[in-house]
Amino acid sequence: MVNRSLCSLFLLIFISCATQADILHQDNDTNSFDDDYSSFDYISLSTKENRTPVESYYLGIAYLRNYDHVLEATNNCKAFENFEFAADNNIVDAIFVLGTMYYNGACVERDVDKAGELFIEAGSKGYVQAQALLARAYWGENTRDLFVTDLAEAKKWLKKAAENGDAPSAIGLAYFYEHGLAGDENPSLAFKWRLKASSLPYGEFSLGYFQPLGRYYEKGYGTEVDLIQAYKYYDLSGSIGGAGRSRLSKKMTNEQIAEARQQSRQWQEEHRHFNPGYNGLQRQSDGSYR
């Protein structure tokens, strides 16, 4: 079984089935990628003539990373050839990988401009990892030599990636709206995207992202004041939310605090994300925790 993460430009794994026929995998569904990757005999496939674009894509992955040691060795140039054929036949995943190979100078001379063109092509065709990468690059946070910092472009790609299911991009978009980057401050949209991030399927989501939601509910920023929800999100933030919990505990009844803590634990159980303060209460038949 292959076990990996897809969080950076330099780790090339492609996961989760997408709705578009030319996107094989989006992000964050390792089982989907593992099943497809494991379905090929790569020794036989490497000698096969007239490979399909899909076969070429997976053979390219095998040559590039050789997960599960399906080949004798990696070979960047053979990987590049297979990705190029798949990309020419509109396998969007392959377009993105080619971008990373041009960016890193793997088998080809490093060409940042070409890499940027390929990332934009993949992002424009709906590939969420490319959209998230473009947003961070234009923001000046990652791969800073790809583009000149352009907050309007960063916001555009953050929105595309967030709408396509990328949680970190939704957090970034909320930050843009809260601080008025590339436009006016918009509390309601900052709240919307901050809240929505926890339910999106792609990208790693940290419980620490919840601390601003506690502040939003406490102050009524983009939403109505709700101290139970504020305490809940401070609680979900773990130690980061300690000051918020302490502050709110002076304004809330014991019953309100108990309700907020129960909602926090319930969220952790349902989403299988646990902060260090989680105490493992058992879920009851009525849906409560004791």
TIGUVO-133172 format. One record per residue (C-alpha): residue in one letter; residue number from 1; x, y, z. Coordinates in Angstrom, 3 decimals. Example, Ala and Ser with C-alpha at 12.3 -4.5 7.8 and 13.67 -1.06 7.14 Angstrom:
2
+-----+-----+----------+----------+----------+
| res |   n |       c1 |       c2 |       c3 |
+-----+-----+----------+----------+----------+
|   a |   1 |   12.300 |   -4.500 |    7.800 |
|   s |   2 |   13.670 |   -1.060 |    7.140 |
+-----+-----+----------+----------+----------+
END
This chain:
290
+-----+-----+----------+----------+----------+
| res |   n |       c1 |       c2 |       c3 |
+-----+-----+----------+----------+----------+
|   m |   1 |    0.000 |    0.000 |    0.000 |
|   v |   2 |    1.300 |    3.451 |   -0.930 |
|   n |   3 |    1.236 |    6.007 |    1.865 |
|   r |   4 |    2.079 |    9.632 |    1.119 |
|   s |   5 |    1.073 |   13.269 |    1.411 |
|   l |   6 |    0.403 |   15.758 |   -1.349 |
|   c |   7 |    1.146 |   19.054 |    0.331 |
|   s |   8 |    3.991 |   20.550 |   -1.657 |
|   l |   9 |    5.293 |   21.166 |   -5.115 |
|   f |  10 |    7.997 |   18.585 |   -4.645 |
|   l |  11 |    5.838 |   15.586 |   -3.673 |
|   l |  12 |    4.146 |   14.361 |   -6.795 |
|   i |  13 |    1.185 |   12.226 |   -5.916 |
|   f |  14 |   -2.223 |   12.568 |   -7.382 |
|   i |  15 |   -5.277 |   11.435 |   -5.582 |
|   s |  16 |   -9.116 |   11.357 |   -5.483 |
|   c |  17 |  -11.347 |   10.892 |   -8.523 |
|   a |  18 |  -12.625 |   14.093 |  -10.082 |
|   t |  19 |  -15.703 |   14.826 |  -12.117 |
|   q |  20 |  -13.780 |   15.800 |  -15.244 |
|   a |  21 |  -12.789 |   12.909 |  -17.511 |
|   d |  22 |   -9.295 |   14.235 |  -18.095 |
|   i |  23 |   -8.447 |   14.613 |  -14.397 |
|   l |  24 |   -7.520 |   11.219 |  -12.993 |
|   h |  25 |   -7.087 |   12.257 |   -9.368 |
|   q |  26 |   -7.389 |   15.499 |   -7.493 |
|   d |  27 |   -6.091 |   15.421 |   -3.959 |
|   n |  28 |   -6.366 |   13.765 |   -0.568 |
|   d |  29 |   -7.868 |   10.356 |   -1.474 |
|   t |  30 |   -4.887 |    8.030 |   -1.135 |
|   n |  31 |   -7.034 |    4.916 |   -1.481 |
|   s |  32 |   -8.223 |    6.000 |   -4.918 |
|   f |  33 |   -4.691 |    6.650 |   -6.120 |
|   d |  34 |   -3.333 |    3.459 |   -4.544 |
|   d |  35 |   -5.972 |    1.300 |   -6.205 |
|   d |  36 |   -5.284 |    2.736 |   -9.649 |
|   y |  37 |   -1.503 |    2.801 |   -9.285 |
|   s |  38 |   -1.447 |   -0.805 |   -8.065 |
|   s |  39 |   -3.538 |   -2.091 |  -10.962 |
|   f |  40 |   -0.711 |   -2.057 |  -13.536 |
|   d |  41 |    2.145 |   -4.434 |  -14.271 |
|   y |  42 |    4.823 |   -1.805 |  -14.800 |
|   i |  43 |    7.507 |   -4.127 |  -16.147 |
|   s |  44 |    5.149 |   -5.220 |  -18.920 |
|   l |  45 |    3.788 |   -1.724 |  -19.383 |
|   s |  46 |    7.299 |   -0.317 |  -19.875 |
|   t |  47 |    7.771 |   -2.509 |  -22.970 |
|   k |  48 |    4.268 |   -2.119 |  -24.345 |
|   e |  49 |    3.828 |   -0.272 |  -27.622 |
|   n |  50 |    1.002 |    2.200 |  -28.174 |
|   r |  51 |    0.295 |    2.885 |  -24.520 |
|   t |  52 |   -2.845 |    4.852 |  -23.718 |
|   p |  53 |   -2.465 |    8.322 |  -22.187 |
|   v |  54 |   -3.680 |    6.971 |  -18.842 |
|   e |  55 |   -1.162 |    4.125 |  -18.934 |
|   s |  56 |    1.579 |    6.579 |  -19.812 |
|   y |  57 |    0.655 |    8.789 |  -16.879 |
|   y |  58 |    0.917 |    5.963 |  -14.352 |
|   l |  59 |    4.099 |    4.640 |  -15.923 |
|   g |  60 |    5.480 |    8.161 |  -15.630 |
|   i |  61 |    4.664 |    8.130 |  -11.912 |
|   a |  62 |    6.407 |    4.777 |  -11.576 |
|   y |  63 |    9.524 |    6.054 |  -13.354 |
|   l |  64 |    9.484 |    9.259 |  -11.332 |
|   r |  65 |    8.885 |    7.889 |   -7.841 |
|   n |  66 |    8.841 |    4.077 |   -8.146 |
|   y |  67 |    6.330 |    3.654 |   -5.339 |
|   d |  68 |    6.220 |    0.047 |   -4.095 |
|   h |  69 |    9.394 |   -0.651 |   -6.121 |
|   v |  70 |    7.462 |   -1.640 |   -9.225 |
|   l |  71 |   10.487 |   -0.930 |  -11.462 |
|   e |  72 |   14.185 |   -1.583 |  -11.069 |
|   a |  73 |   14.984 |    2.118 |  -10.732 |
|   t |  74 |   13.646 |    5.608 |  -11.243 |
|   n |  75 |   14.312 |    7.383 |  -14.535 |
|   n |  76 |   13.378 |   11.056 |  -14.808 |
|   c |  77 |   13.739 |   11.193 |  -18.573 |
|   k |  78 |   11.477 |    8.197 |  -19.195 |
|   a |  79 |    9.051 |    9.730 |  -16.737 |
|   f |  80 |    9.163 |   12.999 |  -18.665 |
|   e |  81 |    8.463 |   11.240 |  -21.986 |
|   n |  82 |    5.422 |    9.479 |  -20.578 |
|   f |  83 |    4.055 |   12.588 |  -18.901 |
|   e |  84 |    4.550 |   14.593 |  -22.076 |
|   f |  85 |    2.517 |   12.072 |  -24.095 |
|   a |  86 |   -0.227 |   12.012 |  -21.445 |
|   a |  87 |   -0.270 |   15.809 |  -21.261 |
|   d |  88 |   -0.484 |   16.121 |  -25.048 |
|   n |  89 |   -3.581 |   13.948 |  -24.767 |
|   n |  90 |   -5.118 |   16.223 |  -22.129 |
|   i |  91 |   -4.426 |   14.276 |  -18.949 |
|   v |  92 |   -4.431 |   17.302 |  -16.656 |
|   d |  93 |   -2.548 |   15.504 |  -13.874 |
|   a |  94 |    0.342 |   15.033 |  -16.291 |
|   i |  95 |    0.325 |   18.710 |  -17.255 |
|   f |  96 |    0.835 |   19.573 |  -13.601 |
|   v |  97 |    3.661 |   17.050 |  -13.163 |
|   l |  98 |    5.426 |   18.417 |  -16.220 |
|   g |  99 |    5.236 |   21.821 |  -14.582 |
|   t | 100 |    7.006 |   20.483 |  -11.513 |
|   m | 101 |    9.674 |   18.836 |  -13.670 |
|   y | 102 |   10.371 |   22.088 |  -15.523 |
|   y | 103 |   10.409 |   23.939 |  -12.218 |
|   n | 104 |   12.889 |   21.498 |  -10.665 |
|   g | 105 |   14.925 |   20.919 |  -13.819 |
|   a | 106 |   14.258 |   17.174 |  -13.803 |
|   c | 107 |   15.519 |   15.729 |  -17.128 |
|   v | 108 |   15.080 |   19.154 |  -18.745 |
|   e | 109 |   16.811 |   22.467 |  -18.259 |
|   r | 110 |   15.099 |   24.360 |  -15.459 |
|   d | 111 |   12.552 |   26.714 |  -17.005 |
|   v | 112 |   10.459 |   28.665 |  -14.515 |
|   d | 113 |    8.441 |   30.416 |  -17.224 |
|   k | 114 |    7.469 |   27.103 |  -18.829 |
|   a | 115 |    6.595 |   25.703 |  -15.410 |
|   g | 116 |    4.328 |   28.668 |  -14.735 |
|   e | 117 |    2.570 |   28.217 |  -18.072 |
|   l | 118 |    1.893 |   24.563 |  -17.320 |
|   f | 119 |    0.625 |   25.279 |  -13.819 |
|   i | 120 |   -1.748 |   27.906 |  -15.210 |
|   e | 121 |   -2.948 |   25.464 |  -17.870 |
|   a | 122 |   -3.604 |   22.754 |  -15.274 |
|   g | 123 |   -5.287 |   25.211 |  -12.924 |
|   s | 124 |   -7.472 |   26.593 |  -15.699 |
|   k | 125 |   -8.623 |   23.046 |  -16.452 |
|   g | 126 |   -9.762 |   22.555 |  -12.866 |
|   y | 127 |   -6.790 |   20.828 |  -11.208 |
|   v | 128 |   -7.090 |   21.910 |   -7.595 |
|   q | 129 |   -3.465 |   21.349 |   -6.619 |
|   a | 130 |   -2.329 |   23.640 |   -9.431 |
|   q | 131 |   -4.880 |   26.257 |   -8.378 |
|   a | 132 |   -3.656 |   26.171 |   -4.783 |
|   l | 133 |   -0.021 |   26.349 |   -5.888 |
|   l | 134 |   -0.721 |   29.328 |   -8.156 |
|   a | 135 |   -2.499 |   31.154 |   -5.349 |
|   r | 136 |    0.440 |   30.744 |   -2.979 |
|   a | 137 |    2.960 |   31.617 |   -5.687 |
|   y | 138 |    1.184 |   34.871 |   -6.612 |
|   w | 139 |    0.800 |   35.600 |   -2.894 |
|   g | 140 |    4.564 |   35.299 |   -2.558 |
|   e | 141 |    4.357 |   32.531 |    0.035 |
|   n | 142 |    5.718 |   29.547 |   -1.941 |
|   t | 143 |    7.731 |   29.067 |   -5.157 |
|   r | 144 |    8.400 |   32.795 |   -5.078 |
|   d | 145 |   10.400 |   32.823 |   -8.285 |
|   l | 146 |    7.428 |   31.649 |  -10.366 |
|   f | 147 |    5.642 |   34.998 |  -10.569 |
|   v | 148 |    5.855 |   38.564 |   -9.392 |
|   t | 149 |    3.652 |   38.980 |   -6.327 |
|   d | 150 |    0.144 |   39.897 |   -7.453 |
|   l | 151 |   -2.523 |   39.818 |   -4.741 |
|   a | 152 |   -5.392 |   40.121 |   -7.208 |
|   e | 153 |   -4.184 |   37.000 |   -9.040 |
|   a | 154 |   -3.578 |   35.269 |   -5.717 |
|   k | 155 |   -7.147 |   35.995 |   -4.622 |
|   k | 156 |   -8.510 |   34.747 |   -7.944 |
|   w | 157 |   -6.723 |   31.412 |   -7.620 |
|   l | 158 |   -7.542 |   31.080 |   -3.922 |
|   k | 159 |  -11.221 |   31.407 |   -4.811 |
|   k | 160 |  -10.964 |   28.837 |   -7.601 |
|   a | 161 |   -9.167 |   26.356 |   -5.352 |
|   a | 162 |  -11.546 |   26.957 |   -2.442 |
|   e | 163 |  -14.587 |   26.488 |   -4.669 |
|   n | 164 |  -12.929 |   23.309 |   -5.933 |
|   g | 165 |  -12.636 |   21.934 |   -2.390 |
|   d | 166 |   -9.209 |   22.989 |   -1.079 |
|   a | 167 |   -9.413 |   23.797 |    2.644 |
|   p | 168 |   -6.137 |   25.752 |    3.032 |
|   s | 169 |   -7.156 |   27.946 |    0.094 |
|   a | 170 |  -10.480 |   28.682 |    1.783 |
|   i | 171 |   -8.552 |   29.748 |    4.885 |
|   g | 172 |   -6.337 |   31.961 |    2.738 |
|   l | 173 |   -9.368 |   33.488 |    1.033 |
|   a | 174 |  -10.927 |   34.232 |    4.424 |
|   y | 175 |   -7.703 |   35.991 |    5.409 |
|   f | 176 |   -7.880 |   38.125 |    2.250 |
|   y | 177 |  -11.458 |   39.164 |    3.025 |
|   e | 178 |  -10.716 |   39.847 |    6.694 |
|   h | 179 |   -7.726 |   42.053 |    5.951 |
|   g | 180 |   -9.036 |   43.653 |    2.779 |
|   l | 181 |   -6.249 |   42.310 |    0.575 |
|   a | 182 |   -6.846 |   42.902 |   -3.144 |
|   g | 183 |  -10.167 |   44.557 |   -2.351 |
|   d | 184 |  -12.342 |   45.837 |    0.478 |
|   e | 185 |  -12.682 |   44.081 |    3.808 |
|   n | 186 |  -15.730 |   41.794 |    3.814 |
|   p | 187 |  -16.533 |   40.277 |    7.236 |
|   s | 188 |  -19.405 |   38.094 |    6.007 |
|   l | 189 |  -17.254 |   36.467 |    3.304 |
|   a | 190 |  -14.340 |   36.072 |    5.709 |
|   f | 191 |  -16.674 |   34.228 |    8.080 |
|   k | 192 |  -18.217 |   32.167 |    5.269 |
|   w | 193 |  -14.921 |   30.813 |    3.946 |
|   r | 194 |  -13.384 |   30.313 |    7.381 |
|   l | 195 |  -16.408 |   28.230 |    8.422 |
|   k | 196 |  -16.597 |   26.341 |    5.121 |
|   a | 197 |  -12.959 |   25.276 |    5.254 |
|   s | 198 |  -13.581 |   22.596 |    7.872 |
|   s | 199 |  -15.916 |   20.705 |    5.528 |
|   l | 200 |  -13.765 |   20.784 |    2.381 |
|   p | 201 |  -12.123 |   17.555 |    1.217 |
|   y | 202 |   -8.691 |   18.591 |   -0.077 |
|   g | 203 |   -5.515 |   19.698 |    1.612 |
|   e | 204 |   -4.398 |   19.334 |    5.211 |
|   f | 205 |   -6.618 |   21.128 |    7.684 |
|   s | 206 |   -5.229 |   22.177 |   11.054 |
|   l | 207 |   -7.449 |   22.559 |   14.098 |
|   g | 208 |   -5.464 |   25.726 |   14.785 |
|   y | 209 |   -7.415 |   27.306 |   11.921 |
|   f | 210 |  -10.453 |   27.416 |   14.234 |
|   q | 211 |   -9.082 |   30.078 |   16.573 |
|   p | 212 |  -10.201 |   32.978 |   14.323 |
|   l | 213 |  -13.701 |   31.460 |   14.157 |
|   g | 214 |  -13.854 |   31.670 |   17.929 |
|   r | 215 |  -12.933 |   35.324 |   17.655 |
|   y | 216 |  -15.529 |   35.910 |   14.923 |
|   y | 217 |  -18.307 |   34.438 |   17.062 |
|   e | 218 |  -17.111 |   36.221 |   20.196 |
|   k | 219 |  -16.981 |   39.642 |   18.518 |
|   g | 220 |  -19.843 |   39.171 |   16.056 |
|   y | 221 |  -17.481 |   39.565 |   13.077 |
|   g | 222 |  -19.376 |   38.551 |    9.931 |
|   t | 223 |  -21.968 |   36.736 |   12.042 |
|   e | 224 |  -24.028 |   37.208 |   15.193 |
|   v | 225 |  -22.387 |   36.981 |   18.609 |
|   d | 226 |  -22.646 |   33.402 |   19.906 |
|   l | 227 |  -20.545 |   32.624 |   22.971 |
|   i | 228 |  -21.230 |   28.877 |   22.871 |
|   q | 229 |  -19.953 |   28.665 |   19.308 |
|   a | 230 |  -17.035 |   30.931 |   20.184 |
|   y | 231 |  -16.032 |   28.684 |   23.080 |
|   k | 232 |  -16.493 |   25.588 |   20.913 |
|   y | 233 |  -14.063 |   26.870 |   18.295 |
|   y | 234 |  -11.570 |   28.058 |   20.896 |
|   d | 235 |  -11.780 |   24.564 |   22.364 |
|   l | 236 |  -11.225 |   22.997 |   18.938 |
|   s | 237 |   -8.100 |   25.135 |   18.596 |
|   g | 238 |   -6.417 |   23.306 |   21.483 |
|   s | 239 |   -3.790 |   25.253 |   23.398 |
|   i | 240 |   -3.981 |   28.145 |   20.904 |
|   g | 241 |   -7.528 |   28.840 |   22.081 |
|   g | 242 |   -6.679 |   28.777 |   25.782 |
|   a | 243 |   -6.822 |   32.536 |   26.276 |
|   g | 244 |  -10.172 |   32.710 |   24.487 |
|   r | 245 |  -11.648 |   29.935 |   26.632 |
|   s | 246 |  -10.416 |   31.617 |   29.786 |
|   r | 247 |  -11.876 |   34.946 |   28.730 |
|   l | 248 |  -15.263 |   33.500 |   27.772 |
|   s | 249 |  -15.554 |   31.347 |   30.882 |
|   k | 250 |  -16.023 |   34.552 |   32.892 |
|   k | 251 |  -19.072 |   35.494 |   30.780 |
|   m | 252 |  -20.750 |   32.077 |   30.430 |
|   t | 253 |  -22.715 |   29.791 |   32.693 |
|   n | 254 |  -21.431 |   26.312 |   33.534 |
|   e | 255 |  -24.237 |   24.872 |   31.395 |
|   q | 256 |  -23.166 |   26.953 |   28.387 |
|   i | 257 |  -19.546 |   25.890 |   28.777 |
|   a | 258 |  -20.574 |   22.224 |   29.056 |
|   e | 259 |  -22.640 |   22.543 |   25.885 |
|   a | 260 |  -19.749 |   24.165 |   24.010 |
|   r | 261 |  -17.345 |   21.440 |   25.122 |
|   q | 262 |  -19.771 |   18.724 |   24.075 |
|   q | 263 |  -20.156 |   20.290 |   20.632 |
|   s | 264 |  -16.351 |   20.460 |   20.319 |
|   r | 265 |  -15.969 |   16.795 |   21.198 |
|   q | 266 |  -18.783 |   15.830 |   18.852 |
|   w | 267 |  -17.095 |   17.682 |   15.977 |
|   q | 268 |  -13.818 |   15.903 |   16.693 |
|   e | 269 |  -15.535 |   12.509 |   16.742 |
|   e | 270 |  -17.445 |   13.098 |   13.531 |
|   h | 271 |  -14.466 |   14.484 |   11.605 |
|   r | 272 |  -11.829 |   12.203 |   13.141 |
|   h | 273 |   -9.640 |   15.212 |   13.974 |
|   f | 274 |   -8.583 |   15.364 |   17.611 |
|   n | 275 |   -6.848 |   18.107 |   19.543 |
|   p | 276 |   -4.584 |   17.237 |   22.500 |
|   g | 277 |   -7.323 |   18.122 |   24.983 |
|   y | 278 |   -9.770 |   15.547 |   23.660 |
|   n | 279 |  -10.679 |   13.145 |   26.465 |
|   g | 280 |  -12.305 |   10.327 |   24.511 |
|   l | 281 |  -15.886 |   10.589 |   25.740 |
|   q | 282 |  -18.154 |    7.874 |   24.412 |
|   r | 283 |  -20.942 |    8.764 |   22.031 |
|   q | 284 |  -24.385 |    7.771 |   23.302 |
|   s | 285 |  -27.341 |    6.452 |   21.296 |
|   d | 286 |  -28.984 |    9.880 |   21.431 |
|   g | 287 |  -25.919 |   11.444 |   19.786 |
|   s | 288 |  -24.577 |   13.096 |   22.928 |
|   y | 289 |  -21.209 |   12.467 |   24.578 |
|   r | 290 |  -20.595 |   11.381 |   28.169 |
+-----+-----+----------+----------+----------+
END
